[in-house]
Amino acid sequence: MVWLAVRGSRQRDRSGAQRAKDVLADRYARGEISTKEYRERLDQLG
């Protein structure tokens, strides 16, 4: 039980920033944003 709680909390902590990066990468792959815009936004996300 403790392992699941710890594992779940790690995924939540990471998921916000990682999810944003994944969405950004998807938009770039679909051609919705330019390389310049992709890199700028990725830099903003850290």
N, C-alpha and C positions, 0 to 999 in steps of 0.2 A: 504494500500500500504506500509506504513512504517513497519508494522508488518511483512509482507512478506520479505522485504529487510533485516530486522534484523534477522529473522529466517533463511533466506538463508545464510547470512554471518556466522552465528554460525555453520551451517552444514558444510560449506566449511572449516572453521577453524579446526574443529574436524575431518573432513573426512580423511585427509592425514594420521595422526597417527593411527586413528581407522581402516582405510582401510588396512594399513600395518599389523596391529594386526590380522585382519580378515583373510587376505591371509595367514599369518603365521599359524593361527589356522587351516585353511583348509588343508594346507600342512601337518601339524602334524596329523590331523584326517585321512588323506589318507595314512599315514605311509611313507611319503616322507622324513621326517626328524625325528631324534631321540628325545627322551625326553630332553636329555642334550642340543642338538642343539636348540630345541624349547625354552627352558628356557633362554639360553644364548642370543638368538636373542630378546626375549621378554624383557629381562633386558636392552638390548641396545636401544630398542624403548622407554623405560621409562614407 
